[in-house]
Structures are given as C-alpha cells and as structure tokens.
Amino acid sequence: MFILISVIAFGLELSVGAYSVGFVESYEALIDHLLGNVPADELGKGVDMIVWDKRLPRAIAGFAVGSALGVCGAAMQSSLKNPLADPYTTGISSGASLGASLAIISGFSIVSGTYGETAIIANAFLFSLIPAAVILLASMFKRDISPSAMILIGIAVMYFFTATTTLLKLTASEESLAEIYMWNIGTLGKSSWDNVWIQAAAAIFGIAAIMIVSKKLNVLAMCNKDAVTLGVSPKKFRMASLLIVSLVTAVIVSFTGTIGFVGLIAPHISRLLLGSDNKYLVPASATFGAALLLCSDCVAKSIGTGLPVGVITAVIGGPLLIYMLMGQAKKYSW
C-alpha cells in the first residue's frame, strides 16, 4: 500500500507546478524521454523540459530524502528506545545550520577553495557531524552510557550550536538572513541533476545498511541483559547505528536544510499499521516517508508563493503526532 502511495505521490510531484501537466501525461513524457521519443513540436519539447529537467530531479530528491529520513527515524527510535527520537535528535540539524550560516554570512568555508553553494554544502556536512562525534566520544569515555544520556548530550550540543548561530545572525545582512531562513526550514527547490544522485546514493546506503541490521534493532528493543545474551552489544550497536544515521542525515541536510517531522511521523504511522518488527517497519517507513515528503512538496508548490516544504511537513506532522499520541498510544508495541 505504501509503495502504491509513493508511486502516486511521485507522479503528482511531476505534475504539480506553475505549469500544470497531467498526471498520466507526466509519466508519458518521462517514458518517452527514456525511450528517446521526444516530440518534435514546441509544446511537446516544453513538457519534456519541464518534466525531465525541472521536476524529475526534485521528485527523485523528494523520494530519496523522505525515505532516508523515514528509515533513519525508525532506526533512532528503535536503537534509543524512545518514540520521540528522530534523525535530528543528536543535534545534526543545528550543526548543519551553524556551518551553513558561517558560509552564508562570512563566506567562511572549512574546505579550502570552495565558494558559494559548494561552501555552504561542505560546511553544513562537516559541522553536522560534530554533534554525533561528541556523543560517540562521550560513549567511549563513559562505560555504560544510556540512550537517555545520548539524547541529552545531543540536545545540549544542539542548544549550544543554535545559540552560536543566533549570535552570527546579529551581524548578517537582510539577504543573508533570508537565505538562512530558507535553509533552516528546508526545501527541495535546490535539487538538480548535479546533486540529486548524491542524495539518492545516501538514501540507498542508509536503507540498505539499516535493513541489514534490522534484526539486531529488534534485539536492542529488549533490555540490555537480554540483548547481550543474544549476542548483541547494546553500546557498540547503538554507536554503529548512530554513525550510520548521522552520515546519511548529514548528507541529506547539506542539500535540503532541515525538513522536520518526516523522520518522526513516518515510523509512527508505519508502526501503528505494521507493528514494531523492523523487518517490516524499516521499508514501510522508507516508502511512507517518501510519500509524505512528496505530497507535502506538491502542496507547497500548489500554494505558489515559494513556500518551503519544511513548513508543510510541520503543519501536517504536528497535529498528526498529537492525534496519535492522544488517541492511539495504546496500539504501540515497544
């Protein structure tokens, strides 16, 4: 069911925009381009350009980012045994925001020789890994660090980075502030054929890696003594899971900014429908996360004011999460 919904959402992403293209027509244009049958008339060429050059990279990015966030959210909730955990719990988004703000406001790039958009992406990626590195270092020095302690460390780092970013904004111009605002909310608008493959590769890696360890994620949901009895080291496996999630999320955030609620909501919906077995929960979270982000982006484009997709995911995700927690919490199985 989730796969069908995501396929429909993918088609809608190709159809919706300033220039309306029919749902079936968009898929026809895509298939014709792949087969080399691009129409010779101007109208056909225009539709082909819109679908292939403008909307397909954004649709692929939406599918990849949504699925990656959904899977990373499922992994975080299972490994940390916390239903409120998501890919940004460790402070990744705040680190990326600080790195991007430094590049936008001062032109500083942590990678020598990079400028403009490349510097923003490089800074966002490298700074987003700092909170995860802090948690991993703390885990190495503290023998029995609990999931709650890992979350609290991430929150502490997040507040520090957020405060630093706020101080930087005091020196920013209006143009820089507007760019930082768009980046922090999250958008798929910067996706193109030049960068979409990086996002897709990160999503494929994340989904494959977490699917491989899905059985161990089930074991980790037990108490630590039972996990050790079954041959799983809770501390080492949590660190490995955190490393995978951090790398995948860091890549995604570098290109899209912070798109909230997808990594939190997708696993919850999937868990309500399919249960907590990660063998089914992980792929379901991937497909539902993709469908949620693509549908949200369609709504954002339909409004026609350049609204970032992160606003729509927050508007949808907030009330939906409250509804699930208030009305259907008894259906959860942890």
C-alpha positions, 0 to 999 in steps of 0.5 A, a space after each residue: 500500500 505504501 509503495 502504491 502511495 509513493 508511486 502516486 505521490 511521485 507522479 503528482 510531484 511531476 505534475 504539480 507546478 506553475 505549469 500544470 501537466 497531467 498526471 498520466 501525461 507526466 509519466 508519458 513524457 518521462 517514458 518517452 524521454 527514456 525511450 528517446 521519443 521526444 516530440 518534435 513540436 514546441 509544446 511537446 519539447 516544453 513538457 519534456 523540459 519541464 518534466 525531465 529537467 525541472 521536476 524529475 530531479 526534485 521528485 527523485 530528491 523528494 523520494 530519496 530524502 523522505 525515505 532516508 529520513 523515514 528509515 533513519 527515524 525508525 532506526 533512532 527510535 528503535 536503537 534509543 528506545 524512545 518514540 520521540 527520537 528522530 534523525 535530528 535528535 543528536 543535534 545534526 540539524 543545528 550543526 548543519 545550520 551553524 556551518 551553513 550560516 558561517 558560509 552564508 554570512 562570512 563566506 567562511 568555508 572549512 574546505 579550502 577553495 570552495 565558494 558559494 553553494 559548494 561552501 555552504 554544502 561542505 560546511 553544513 556536512 562537516 559541522 553536522 557531524 560534530 554533534 554525533 562525534 561528541 556523543 560517540 566520544 562521550 560513549 567511549 569515555 563513559 562505560 555504560 552510557 544510556 540512550 537517555 544520556 545520548 539524547 541529552 548530550 545531543 540536545 545540549 550540543 544542539 542548544 549550544 550550536 543554535 545559540 552560536 548561530 543566533 549570535 552570527 545572525 546579529 551581524 548578517 545582512 537582510 539577504 543573508 538572513 533570508 537565505 538562512 531562513 530558507 535553509 533552516 526550514 528546508 526545501 527541495 527547490 535546490 535539487 538538480 541533476 548535479 546533486 540529486 544522485 548524491 542524495 539518492 546514493 545516501 538514501 540507498 546506503 542508509 536503507 540498505 545498511 539499516 535493513 541489514 541490521 534490522 534484526 539486531 534493532 529488534 534485539 536492542 528493543 529488549 533490555 540490555 541483559 537480554 540483548 547481550 545474551 543474544 549476542 548483541 552489544 547494546 553500546 557498540 550497536 547503538 554507536 554503529 547505528 548512530 554513525 550510520 544515521 548521522 552520515 546519511 542525515 548529514 548528507 541529506 541536510 547539506 542539500 535540503 536544510 532541515 525538513 522536520 517531522 518526516 523522520 518522526 511521523 513516518 515510523 509512527 504511522 508505519 508502526 501503528 499499521 505494521 507493528 514494531 518488527 523492523 523487518 517490516 517497519 524499516 521499508 514501510 517507513 522508507 516508502 511512507 516517508 517518501 510519500 509524505 515528503 512528496 505530497 507535502 512538496 506538491 502542496 507547497 508548490 500548489 500554494 505558489 508563493 515559494 513556500 518551503 516544504 519544511 513548513 508543510 511537513 510541520 503543519 501536517 506532522 504536528 497535529 498528526 503526532 498529537 492525534 496519535 499520541 492522544 488517541 492511539 498510544 495504546 496500539 504501540 508495541 515497544 
